[in-house]
Amino acid sequence: YKEDLNYMLSRANSLVDAMISVCKHQEALKTALNCIQFGQYVTQACWTKDSTLMQLPHFTEKELKHALDGKKNTTKTIDKY
């Protein structure tokens, strides 16, 4: 199991690039954007359910809680922050 996981993670960027290329050729913009976002999550080692703020350098759960509390829990993404 661990060997398979390591193999897939070592090839993840190439696989995501291939998915984006297929979407580009099929003119599937929304799917391409989802693939790009997924690639960012894989690169940053985040789950898709995590806030995009967690992709910022030195941003931990503590800083995320502070950011959300400071904005009255309306900020869930980098765009809204």
Sequence and secondary structure as in RCSB ss.txt:
>XXXX:A:sequence
YKEDLNYMLSRANSLVDAMISVCKHQEALKTALNCIQFGQYVTQACWTKDSTLMQLPHFTEKELKHALDGKKNTT
KTIDKY
>XXXX:A:secstr
 HHHHHHHHHHHHHHHHHHHHHHHHTT HHHHHHHHHHHHHHHHT  TTS GGGGSTT  HHHHHHHHHHTTT  
 STTT 
